[in-house]
C-alpha cells in the first residue's frame, strides 16, 4: 500500500507541479518543447505503469474495505461509463486548443462535444474514476482511482492557466465560448447544444471502444461489469 501511495503522489506531482506550471515553462525554455514533450510522455507512461503495478500488488495483499454502497451503485456502471466514453473518445478526436499542438483550433468555432466542455477527455476520465471509486470502496481503489479523479478535475484548471499564458489573446474568444464545467457555457447562453454535431465518426468510435471494453472487462480485469456478474469470456 505504501508503494501505491508513493506512486500516486509522484504521478500527481508530475502533472500538477510541473505540467501546466511556470516550472514547465522554465524547462521548455532550457531544453525546448520537443525534448520536454518526449521526456514528459515517457515519465507519464512510466507513472501509469508504476501506479497499475502498485495497485495490483496492494489489492492482492488485501485491501481494507472502507465502504460498500451495494449492488445498486455497481449497476449504474454501464450508464456512467458509457457517458464517460461518449465524452472522452470524441474529446480525443475533435480538434481542441487545450490539446498539445492544436493551438490553431482556437480560431474555429467550438463544435460537437466542445460545446459541452472544452475538456471532454478529462471529464470523461473523471466520470470513469468517480464511478470506480464509489463502486469499489477499498483503500487501494480509493488511492488508485482517486488519483485519476483528482488529476482529471484539477488538470482542467491547470491546462486553462497554461493556455492562457501561452496563447494570450488568441485563447480568450475560445474560452469565452466554452466552459470547463460541462454544460456551463450552454446554460449561460454563451453557446448552444447542437445534437447533430455530436453524431459522426467520433461518436461511433466511442461506442465501439465502450463495447470492446465492456465485453473484455471481465477477461482483462477480473471483474464483470454486467449485473449478476455475467462474463462473455
C-alpha positions as CSV (number, residue, x, y, z in Angstrom):
1,X,0.0,0.0,0.0
2,X,2.9,2.3,0.8
3,X,4.3,1.9,-2.7
4,X,0.9,2.7,-4.2
5,X,0.7,5.9,-2.2
6,X,4.2,6.9,-3.3
7,X,3.4,6.1,-7.0
8,X,0.2,8.2,-6.8
9,X,2.0,11.1,-5.2
10,X,4.7,11.0,-7.8
11,X,2.1,10.8,-10.7
12,X,0.2,13.8,-9.3
13,X,3.3,15.8,-8.7
14,X,4.5,15.2,-12.3
15,X,1.2,16.6,-13.7
16,X,0.2,19.2,-11.2
17,X,3.5,20.6,-10.1
18,X,5.3,20.5,-13.4
19,X,2.9,20.3,-16.4
20,X,0.9,23.4,-16.7
21,X,3.0,25.5,-14.3
22,X,5.8,28.0,-14.8
23,X,8.3,25.3,-13.9
24,X,7.2,23.7,-17.2
25,X,7.8,27.0,-19.0
26,X,11.3,27.1,-17.5
27,X,12.2,23.6,-18.5
28,X,10.9,24.1,-22.0
29,X,13.0,27.3,-22.2
30,X,16.0,25.3,-21.2
31,X,15.7,22.2,-23.4
32,X,13.0,23.0,-26.0
33,X,9.3,22.0,-26.5
34,X,10.1,18.8,-28.3
35,X,12.5,17.2,-25.8
36,X,10.3,18.3,-23.0
37,X,7.2,16.6,-24.5
38,X,9.2,13.4,-25.2
39,X,10.5,13.2,-21.6
40,X,7.1,14.1,-20.2
41,X,5.4,11.4,-22.2
42,X,8.0,8.8,-21.1
43,X,7.6,9.9,-17.5
44,X,3.7,9.7,-17.7
45,X,3.8,6.2,-19.2
46,X,6.2,5.1,-16.5
47,X,4.0,6.7,-13.9
48,X,0.9,4.9,-15.1
49,X,2.7,1.6,-15.2
50,X,4.0,2.1,-11.7
51,X,0.6,3.0,-10.5
52,X,-1.0,-0.1,-12.1
53,X,1.6,-2.5,-10.7
54,X,1.4,-1.0,-7.3
55,X,-2.4,-1.1,-7.3
56,X,-2.5,-4.8,-8.3
57,X,0.1,-5.6,-5.6
58,X,-1.8,-3.7,-2.9
59,X,-5.1,-5.3,-3.9
60,X,-3.5,-8.8,-4.0
61,X,-2.2,-8.3,-0.4
62,X,-5.6,-7.5,0.9
63,X,-7.1,-4.0,0.7
64,X,-9.3,-2.8,3.6
65,X,-12.9,-2.2,2.6
66,X,-13.8,1.4,3.5
67,X,-17.4,1.4,2.2
68,X,-19.9,-0.7,0.3
69,X,-22.8,1.1,-1.4
70,X,-24.3,-2.2,-2.5
71,X,-25.1,-3.6,-6.0
72,X,-27.2,-0.5,-6.9
73,X,-24.1,1.6,-7.4
74,X,-22.4,-1.1,-9.4
75,X,-25.4,-1.4,-11.7
76,X,-25.0,2.3,-12.6
77,X,-21.7,1.5,-14.1
78,X,-23.0,0.8,-17.6
79,X,-24.7,4.2,-17.7
80,X,-21.9,6.3,-16.1
81,X,-19.1,4.6,-18.0
82,X,-20.8,4.9,-21.4
83,X,-21.2,8.6,-20.7
84,X,-17.5,8.8,-19.9
85,X,-16.7,7.2,-23.3
86,X,-19.1,9.5,-25.1
87,X,-17.3,12.5,-23.7
88,X,-13.7,11.2,-23.7
89,X,-13.3,9.5,-27.1
90,X,-14.8,12.3,-29.1
91,X,-12.7,14.7,-27.0
92,X,-9.6,13.0,-28.3
93,X,-10.8,13.0,-31.9
94,X,-12.0,16.6,-32.0
95,X,-9.5,19.5,-32.8
96,X,-9.1,21.3,-29.5
97,X,-6.7,24.1,-28.4
98,X,-6.5,22.5,-25.0
99,X,-4.6,19.6,-26.6
100,X,-0.9,19.5,-27.3
101,X,0.0,21.0,-30.7
102,X,-3.6,22.2,-31.5
103,X,-3.5,25.8,-30.5
104,X,-4.7,26.8,-34.0
105,X,-8.0,25.2,-33.3
106,X,-8.9,28.2,-31.1
107,X,-9.6,30.2,-34.2
108,X,-12.5,27.9,-35.1
109,X,-16.0,28.0,-33.6
110,X,-16.3,25.2,-31.0
111,X,-18.3,22.3,-32.3
112,X,-19.6,19.0,-31.1
113,X,-18.5,17.8,-27.7
114,X,-16.6,21.1,-27.1
115,X,-19.9,22.9,-26.7
116,X,-20.4,20.8,-23.6
117,X,-16.9,21.3,-22.2
118,X,-13.6,22.3,-23.5
119,X,-12.0,19.4,-21.6
120,X,-14.2,16.5,-22.7
121,X,-11.4,13.8,-22.3
122,X,-10.6,14.8,-18.8
123,X,-14.2,15.0,-17.7
124,X,-14.7,11.6,-19.2
125,X,-11.8,10.3,-17.1
126,X,-13.3,12.0,-14.1
127,X,-16.6,10.2,-14.6
128,X,-14.9,6.8,-15.1
129,X,-12.7,7.3,-12.0
130,X,-15.6,8.6,-9.8
131,X,-17.7,5.5,-10.6
132,X,-14.9,3.1,-9.9
133,X,-14.0,4.9,-6.7
134,X,-17.7,4.7,-5.5
135,X,-18.2,1.1,-6.6
136,X,-15.1,-0.5,-5.2
137,X,-14.7,1.3,-1.9
138,X,-11.5,-0.4,-0.8
139,X,-8.4,1.5,0.3
140,X,-6.2,0.6,-2.7
141,X,-9.0,1.6,-5.1
142,X,-9.5,4.9,-3.3
143,X,-5.9,5.8,-3.8
144,X,-5.7,4.5,-7.4
145,X,-9.0,5.8,-8.8
146,X,-8.8,8.9,-6.5
147,X,-5.5,9.8,-8.2
148,X,-7.1,9.8,-11.6
149,X,-10.2,11.7,-10.4
150,X,-8.1,14.4,-8.7
151,X,-5.8,14.7,-11.7
152,X,-8.6,14.9,-14.2
153,X,-10.5,17.6,-12.4
154,X,-7.5,19.7,-11.3
155,X,-5.9,19.2,-14.7
156,X,-8.6,21.2,-16.4
157,X,-7.7,24.3,-14.4
158,X,-4.0,23.7,-14.9
159,X,-4.4,23.4,-18.7
160,X,-6.6,26.5,-18.8
161,X,-3.9,28.5,-17.0
162,X,-1.2,27.2,-19.3
163,X,-3.1,28.0,-22.4
164,X,-4.0,31.5,-21.2
165,X,-0.3,32.1,-20.6
166,X,1.0,30.7,-23.9
167,X,-1.8,31.8,-26.2
168,X,-2.7,35.2,-24.7
169,X,-5.5,37.0,-26.6
170,X,-5.9,34.0,-29.0
171,X,-7.2,32.0,-26.1
172,X,-9.8,34.5,-24.9
173,X,-12.5,34.0,-27.6
174,X,-12.4,30.2,-27.3
175,X,-12.5,30.3,-23.5
176,X,-15.5,32.8,-23.7
177,X,-17.5,30.5,-26.0
178,X,-16.8,27.3,-24.0
179,X,-16.7,26.2,-20.3
180,X,-14.6,24.0,-18.2
181,X,-17.6,22.6,-16.2
182,X,-19.8,20.6,-18.5
183,X,-22.9,22.4,-19.8
184,X,-22.0,25.7,-18.0
185,X,-21.5,27.7,-21.3
186,X,-24.7,26.3,-22.7
187,X,-26.7,27.2,-19.5
188,X,-25.1,30.7,-19.6
189,X,-26.1,31.2,-23.2
190,X,-22.5,31.5,-24.5
191,X,-23.1,28.6,-26.9
192,X,-25.8,26.2,-27.7
193,X,-26.0,22.4,-27.8
194,X,-26.3,21.1,-31.4
195,X,-27.2,17.5,-31.2
196,X,-26.5,16.9,-34.9
197,X,-22.8,17.8,-34.4
198,X,-22.4,15.0,-31.8
199,X,-23.1,12.2,-34.3
200,X,-20.4,11.1,-36.6
201,X,-17.1,9.2,-36.6
202,X,-16.0,10.3,-33.1
203,X,-19.3,9.1,-31.6
204,X,-19.1,5.7,-33.5
205,X,-15.5,5.3,-32.2
206,X,-16.7,6.0,-28.7
207,X,-19.5,3.4,-28.9
208,X,-17.1,0.9,-30.4
209,X,-14.5,1.5,-27.7
210,X,-17.1,1.2,-25.0
211,X,-18.4,-2.1,-26.3
212,X,-14.9,-3.5,-26.6
213,X,-14.1,-2.6,-23.0
214,X,-17.5,-3.8,-21.8
215,X,-17.2,-7.3,-23.3
216,X,-13.4,-7.7,-22.5
217,X,-13.6,-6.2,-19.0
218,X,-14.0,-9.5,-17.1
219,X,-11.2,-11.2,-19.1
220,X,-8.8,-8.2,-18.8
221,X,-9.5,-7.0,-15.3
222,X,-11.1,-10.0,-13.5
223,X,-14.4,-8.2,-12.7
224,X,-17.6,-8.4,-14.8
225,X,-19.3,-5.0,-15.4
226,X,-22.7,-6.8,-16.1
227,X,-25.4,-7.1,-13.4
228,X,-25.2,-10.6,-12.0
229,X,-21.6,-11.0,-12.9
230,X,-22.1,-12.5,-16.3
231,X,-18.9,-12.8,-18.3
232,X,-18.9,-13.4,-22.0
233,X,-15.4,-15.0,-22.0
